[in-house]
Amino acid sequence: MTLTGNFSKIPLGLRNGKRKKAHSILDLSSLNGDSKYIDQYTIMVGSRSVKQTMTSQMPKKISAAGVTATTIGHTRNNLGLEHLKVVFSHEHSIYPFWKALLITCLRFFTARCMLGALDEFRDSSGKLLCWTSTIVKGDTLRGMWFYQSQEAKNAKLYLWHFSLWISICRVAKMEGVKWCDTGPSVGQGTKEMKVKFGFLAEEGWRDLCNYDGDFRDDVPKISELDEVENVNNKKLK
């Protein structure tokens, strides 16, 4: 395993002896290959509210705001100043300036040292609103980083839900991958939101998710996910 791969195991929570925080996970192995993955997911979750959010509210909001999601490449090679600014904006919405700055530097440096596929979410003018990083190892896809600007958060653009949509489609597309891991939750509100969308917090996530396999370098690009491209191209129901 490469040095970058070994380092990546630490923030993933896979290093031996590291305290295990509960991760919010969902088994998506029941999704079949007819491509209507989000419809299958909402039926599985069985929530009318989740279906409304994922198939109506989120796509319409994304379309109205002119947001487009794109896979740029490896996270470690493509993070720059505008990504740093988004991280700071995200953290400053939670913490005072100096604490937000310190956390931003630590998290940005960590992301720069990790494996992962980088997705960008930009508005119609090309402004970066959000970026996410995805890692697949063994039979599990982990949404490793999610950062959105305060501007995007205030506009309620449903970018977390859009990133979740992308993750679900990726799991369904990747042979041998069954789990979607959205990681630990910072606050109770975030944990409850994940539960609403079917992702239960599990203390024993390492026993359920098989992270013992190799890191995967074949994470599908957004342009390869038809359902996501329909949102990008504003082909809505």
C-alpha positions in Angstrom: 0.0 0.0 0.0 1.2 3.5 -0.8 2.1 6.1 1.8 -1.0 8.1 0.7 -3.1 5.0 1.2 -1.7 4.3 4.7 -2.3 7.9 5.7 -5.8 7.8 4.4 -6.7 5.0 6.8 -6.2 7.3 9.8 -9.0 9.9 9.0 -11.2 7.0 7.7 -11.1 5.6 11.2 -9.4 2.4 10.1 -6.2 2.6 12.0 -5.8 -0.1 14.6 -6.4 1.1 18.1 -8.2 4.2 17.0 -11.4 5.0 19.0 -14.4 3.9 17.1 -17.1 6.6 16.6 -20.4 5.5 15.3 -20.8 5.8 11.5 -24.1 6.3 9.7 -24.3 3.5 7.1 -26.8 1.9 4.7 -26.7 -1.4 2.9 -27.6 -0.7 -0.8 -27.0 -4.2 -2.1 -30.7 -4.5 -2.9 -30.4 -2.0 -5.7 -30.6 -3.7 -9.1 -29.3 -2.6 -12.4 -32.3 -1.0 -14.1 -30.7 2.5 -13.5 -33.6 4.0 -11.5 -31.5 3.8 -8.4 -33.0 6.8 -6.6 -36.5 5.5 -7.0 -35.4 2.1 -5.6 -33.6 3.9 -2.7 -36.7 5.9 -1.8 -38.9 2.8 -1.9 -36.4 1.0 0.4 -36.3 3.9 2.9 -40.1 4.1 2.7 -40.5 7.7 3.6 -42.7 10.0 1.7 -40.7 13.0 2.9 -37.4 11.5 1.7 -39.0 10.7 -1.7 -40.3 14.3 -2.0 -36.8 15.7 -1.2 -34.8 13.5 -3.4 -37.0 13.3 -6.5 -38.7 16.7 -6.5 -37.4 19.4 -4.1 -33.7 18.8 -4.6 -33.6 18.5 -8.4 -35.8 21.5 -8.8 -33.7 23.6 -6.5 -30.5 22.5 -8.3 -32.1 23.3 -11.7 -33.3 26.7 -10.6 -29.9 27.7 -9.2 -28.1 26.4 -12.3 -25.9 24.2 -10.2 -23.7 21.6 -12.0 -21.7 18.8 -10.4 -18.5 17.6 -12.0 -15.8 15.0 -11.0 -12.5 16.8 -11.3 -10.1 13.9 -10.4 -8.0 12.9 -7.4 -8.6 15.1 -4.3 -5.0 15.3 -3.4 -4.0 16.8 -6.8 -6.7 19.2 -7.4 -7.5 21.2 -4.2 -6.6 24.8 -4.4 -7.3 28.2 -2.9 -11.0 28.3 -3.9 -11.5 25.0 -2.2 -9.7 26.3 0.9 -12.1 29.3 1.0 -15.1 27.0 0.8 -13.8 25.0 3.8 -13.3 28.1 5.8 -16.7 29.4 5.0 -18.2 26.1 6.0 -16.3 26.0 9.3 -16.8 29.8 10.1 -20.6 29.2 10.0 -20.1 27.0 13.0 -17.0 28.3 14.9 -15.5 31.7 15.7 -12.9 33.1 13.3 -9.6 31.8 14.8 -11.0 28.4 15.7 -12.5 28.1 12.2 -9.2 29.1 10.6 -7.3 26.4 12.6 -9.8 23.7 11.8 -9.8 24.7 8.1 -6.0 24.4 7.8 -6.0 21.0 9.5 -8.8 19.6 7.5 -7.6 21.0 4.2 -4.1 19.7 4.8 -5.5 16.2 5.7 -7.7 16.2 2.5 -4.6 17.1 0.4 -2.8 14.1 1.8 -5.6 11.6 1.1 -6.8 9.4 -1.6 -10.3 10.2 -3.0 -12.3 11.4 -6.0 -13.0 15.1 -5.9 -16.5 16.4 -7.0 -17.2 20.1 -7.4 -20.6 21.9 -7.3 -20.6 25.2 -9.2 -23.3 27.7 -10.0 -24.1 29.0 -13.5 -21.4 31.7 -13.2 -18.8 29.0 -12.4 -18.4 29.9 -8.7 -17.5 27.0 -6.5 -20.3 26.4 -4.0 -19.3 23.0 -2.6 -16.8 20.2 -2.9 -16.9 16.6 -1.7 -14.4 13.7 -1.7 -15.3 10.1 -2.0 -13.2 7.0 -1.1 -14.1 3.4 -2.0 -12.3 0.6 -0.1 -13.4 -3.0 0.0 -17.2 -3.2 -0.3 -17.8 0.3 1.1 -18.1 3.8 -0.4 -17.3 6.5 2.1 -18.3 10.1 1.6 -15.2 11.4 3.2 -15.5 15.2 3.0 -18.4 17.6 2.4 -17.9 21.3 2.5 -20.3 24.0 1.2 -20.0 27.8 1.4 -22.2 29.8 3.8 -23.8 31.3 0.7 -24.9 27.9 -0.6 -26.1 26.9 2.9 -28.2 30.0 3.3 -29.7 29.5 -0.2 -30.8 25.9 0.9 -29.6 24.3 -2.3 -29.9 20.8 -1.0 -26.2 20.1 -1.9 -25.8 17.4 0.8 -28.8 15.6 -0.7 -27.3 16.0 -4.2 -24.0 14.5 -3.0 -26.0 11.7 -1.3 -27.7 11.0 -4.7 -24.3 10.7 -6.3 -23.0 8.3 -3.7 -26.1 6.1 -4.0 -25.7 5.9 -7.8 -22.0 5.1 -7.4 -22.6 2.2 -5.0 -25.2 0.8 -7.4 -22.8 1.1 -10.3 -19.7 -0.5 -8.7 -19.4 -4.2 -8.7 -18.7 -5.6 -5.2 -19.7 -2.4 -3.4 -22.8 -2.6 -1.1 -22.4 -0.2 1.8 -22.7 3.6 1.7 -20.9 5.1 4.7 -21.6 8.8 5.5 -19.2 8.8 8.5 -19.6 10.1 12.0 -21.9 13.0 12.8 -20.7 16.2 14.5 -24.1 17.0 16.1 -27.3 15.3 17.0 -29.2 17.3 14.3 -26.9 15.8 11.6 -27.2 12.3 13.0 -31.0 12.6 13.0 -31.1 13.9 9.4 -29.0 10.9 8.3 -31.4 8.5 10.1 -34.3 10.1 8.3 -32.6 9.2 5.0 -32.0 5.6 6.1 -28.5 5.9 7.5 -28.4 4.4 11.0 -25.6 5.2 13.3 -23.7 2.0 14.0 -21.0 1.5 16.7 -20.0 -1.7 15.0 -19.7 -0.3 11.5 -16.3 -1.9 11.0 -17.8 -5.3 11.6 -20.5 -4.6 9.0 -18.6 -2.8 6.3 -15.7 -4.7 4.8 -13.0 -2.1 4.7 -10.3 -4.9 4.5 -10.2 -4.8 0.7 -8.1 -2.5 -1.5 -8.7 1.1 -2.2 -10.6 1.4 -5.5 -9.5 3.7 -8.2 -12.5 3.2 -10.5 -15.0 5.5 -8.7 -17.5 6.5 -11.5 -17.3 10.1 -12.6 -20.5 12.1 -12.4 -20.6 12.2 -16.2 -20.9 8.4 -16.1 -24.0 8.4 -13.9 -27.1 8.9 -16.0 -29.4 9.8 -13.2 -27.0 12.5 -11.9 -26.5 13.8 -15.5 -30.2 14.2 -15.8 -30.1 16.7 -12.9 -27.0 18.4 -14.4 -28.7 18.7 -17.7 -32.0 19.7 -16.1 -33.9 16.7 -17.5 -36.3 16.5 -14.6 -39.5 14.5 -14.1 
